[in-house]
Amino acid sequence: MALNHAGTVELRTGRLLLRRLREDDAEQMYENWAADPEVTKFLTWEPHRDVAETRAYLAGVAASYERPDSYHWGIELEGVLIGTIGVVKLEAEDLACFVGYCMGRKWWGRGIMAEALIAVERFLFEEVAFNRIAAVHDGRNPNSGRVMRKAGMALEGVLRQSRLAKDGALSDTACYAILREEWKTRHG
């Protein structure tokens, strides 16, 4: 078995457009989430210091789109870029990947990220032929786990004090995943 890499293609849901990020997204990304310390509190990266840092990040993402195994979407709601979602770790030989996501605070709690994650799962299972999609979150951020469960992922375990977080705390890592057969059972 092999993966059918298709790259970051446009995906649509009832409310969302998932699309390739562009360098001209820098201002929206910076303002809507990348500079917000509350958004990045439990993530591995620090808030962006300025729009130039966001622009440089987006240039790197744009360059990655030349590879067919690059999956990194901007999440757009009503014409506004509000977050990102994508494959953060690829284990092609095992037909598996890890996804990660982040979204501006203004849009939290509205089911948007779960909707985006379901769309990404559909694409990665049906088009790319992954067998397993996993995600992890800092144990102090249960809302991220709620997103994963809404998207059909099951908690596989908690790695206790497995990560020295950027705030200096030893934090747990909650591990979730969904298998292609589980996806098919849920979504036909």
C-alpha positions as CSV (number, residue, x, y, z in Angstrom):
1,M,0.0,0.0,0.0
2,A,1.1,3.5,-0.7
3,L,-0.2,7.0,-0.1
4,N,-1.7,9.0,-3.0
5,H,-0.2,12.3,-2.2
6,A,-2.3,15.1,-3.6
7,G,-1.0,18.2,-1.8
8,T,-3.0,20.9,-0.2
9,V,-6.2,21.1,-2.3
10,E,-9.1,23.4,-1.6
11,L,-11.8,21.8,0.7
12,R,-15.2,23.2,1.5
13,T,-17.7,22.5,4.3
14,G,-21.1,23.9,5.1
15,R,-19.4,27.1,6.5
16,L,-15.8,26.9,5.7
17,L,-13.2,27.2,3.0
18,L,-10.0,25.4,3.6
19,R,-7.4,26.7,1.3
20,R,-3.7,27.2,0.7
21,L,-2.1,30.0,2.7
22,R,-0.6,33.0,0.9
23,E,2.0,35.6,2.0
24,D,-0.7,38.2,1.7
25,D,-2.6,36.5,4.5
26,A,0.1,37.8,7.0
27,E,-2.0,40.7,8.4
28,Q,-5.1,38.6,9.0
29,M,-3.1,35.7,10.5
30,Y,-1.1,38.1,12.8
31,E,-4.2,40.0,14.0
32,N,-6.6,37.1,14.3
33,W,-4.4,34.5,16.1
34,A,-0.7,34.4,15.6
35,A,0.1,37.3,18.0
36,D,-2.3,36.2,20.7
37,P,-0.5,34.6,23.7
38,E,-3.8,33.1,24.8
39,V,-4.1,31.2,21.5
40,T,-0.5,29.9,21.7
41,K,-0.5,29.2,25.4
42,F,-0.5,25.5,25.0
43,L,1.2,25.3,21.6
44,T,4.9,24.7,20.9
45,W,5.5,28.1,19.3
46,E,5.6,31.6,20.8
47,P,3.2,34.4,19.6
48,H,4.6,36.2,16.6
49,R,6.4,39.5,17.5
50,D,5.3,41.3,14.4
51,V,3.7,40.9,10.9
52,A,7.2,40.4,9.4
53,E,7.5,37.2,11.4
54,T,4.1,36.0,10.2
55,R,5.0,36.9,6.6
56,A,8.3,34.8,6.9
57,Y,6.3,31.9,8.3
58,L,3.9,32.1,5.4
59,A,6.7,32.2,2.9
60,G,7.9,28.9,4.3
61,V,4.5,27.4,4.1
62,A,4.1,28.6,0.5
63,A,7.4,27.0,-0.4
64,S,6.2,23.7,1.2
65,Y,3.3,23.5,-1.3
66,E,5.7,22.5,-4.0
67,R,5.9,19.1,-2.3
68,P,2.9,16.8,-3.0
69,D,3.1,15.5,0.7
70,S,2.5,19.0,2.2
71,Y,-0.9,19.5,3.8
72,H,-1.4,22.9,5.4
73,W,-4.7,24.8,5.1
74,G,-5.9,28.2,6.1
75,I,-9.4,28.1,7.5
76,E,-11.6,30.8,6.1
77,L,-15.1,31.7,7.5
78,E,-17.2,34.3,5.7
79,G,-14.1,35.6,3.8
80,V,-12.0,36.0,6.9
81,L,-8.9,33.8,7.7
82,I,-9.4,32.6,11.2
83,G,-6.9,29.7,11.7
84,T,-4.9,26.9,10.3
85,I,-5.0,23.1,10.2
86,G,-2.7,20.6,8.7
87,V,-0.4,17.6,8.8
88,V,2.4,18.3,11.3
89,K,4.0,14.9,11.2
90,L,3.9,12.4,8.3
91,E,4.7,8.7,8.8
92,A,4.2,7.5,5.2
93,E,5.7,4.1,5.7
94,D,2.9,3.4,8.3
95,L,0.1,5.2,6.4
96,A,-0.2,7.5,9.3
97,C,0.0,11.2,10.2
98,F,-0.5,13.6,13.0
99,V,-2.6,16.8,12.5
100,G,-2.4,20.0,14.3
101,Y,-4.6,23.1,14.3
102,C,-5.0,26.6,15.8
103,M,-7.7,29.3,15.6
104,G,-8.3,32.8,16.8
105,R,-10.1,33.2,20.1
106,K,-13.0,35.1,18.7
107,W,-14.2,31.9,17.0
108,W,-13.6,29.4,19.8
109,G,-16.6,27.3,21.0
110,R,-18.6,27.4,17.8
111,G,-17.8,24.0,16.4
112,I,-15.6,25.5,13.6
113,M,-12.4,23.5,14.3
114,A,-14.2,20.2,14.6
115,E,-15.9,21.0,11.2
116,A,-12.5,21.7,9.7
117,L,-10.9,18.6,11.2
118,I,-13.7,16.4,9.9
119,A,-13.1,17.8,6.4
120,V,-9.4,17.2,6.6
121,E,-10.0,13.6,7.9
122,R,-12.3,12.9,5.0
123,F,-9.7,14.1,2.5
124,L,-6.7,12.3,4.1
125,F,-8.6,9.0,4.4
126,E,-10.6,9.1,1.1
127,E,-8.1,10.8,-1.2
128,V,-4.6,10.3,0.2
129,A,-5.4,6.8,1.7
130,F,-4.0,7.3,5.2
131,N,-5.0,4.5,7.6
132,R,-4.5,6.4,10.8
133,I,-4.8,10.1,11.7
134,A,-3.7,11.2,15.2
135,A,-3.5,14.4,17.2
136,V,-2.1,15.4,20.6
137,H,-2.8,18.2,23.0
138,D,-1.4,19.6,26.2
139,G,-3.3,18.0,29.1
140,R,-4.1,21.5,30.4
141,N,-6.1,22.3,27.3
142,P,-9.2,20.0,27.4
143,N,-11.0,22.0,24.8
144,S,-8.6,20.7,22.1
145,G,-9.5,17.2,23.2
146,R,-13.2,18.0,22.8
147,V,-12.5,19.1,19.2
148,M,-10.8,15.7,18.6
149,R,-13.6,13.7,20.1
150,K,-16.2,15.7,18.0
151,A,-14.3,14.7,14.9
152,G,-14.5,11.0,15.8
153,M,-11.0,10.6,17.4
154,A,-10.7,8.3,20.4
155,L,-8.4,9.0,23.4
156,E,-5.6,6.4,23.2
157,G,-3.8,7.5,26.3
158,V,-2.1,10.2,28.3
159,L,1.7,10.5,28.5
160,R,2.2,11.8,32.0
161,Q,4.5,14.8,32.4
162,S,5.9,14.0,29.0
163,R,6.6,17.6,27.8
164,L,8.4,20.5,29.3
165,A,6.1,23.3,28.2
166,K,7.3,26.7,27.3
167,D,5.9,28.1,30.5
168,G,8.3,25.7,32.4
169,A,5.6,23.3,33.6
170,L,5.9,19.5,33.0
171,S,2.6,18.8,31.2
172,D,0.8,15.7,30.2
173,T,0.2,14.9,26.5
174,A,-3.2,13.5,25.6
175,C,-3.1,11.3,22.5
176,Y,-6.1,10.8,20.2
177,A,-6.5,9.0,16.9
178,I,-9.1,7.7,14.3
179,L,-8.6,4.8,11.9
180,R,-9.9,4.7,8.4
181,E,-12.3,1.8,9.3
182,E,-13.7,3.9,12.1
183,W,-14.1,6.8,9.8
184,K,-16.0,4.6,7.3
185,T,-18.3,3.3,10.0
186,R,-19.2,6.9,11.1
187,H,-19.4,8.5,7.7
188,G,-20.3,5.7,5.3
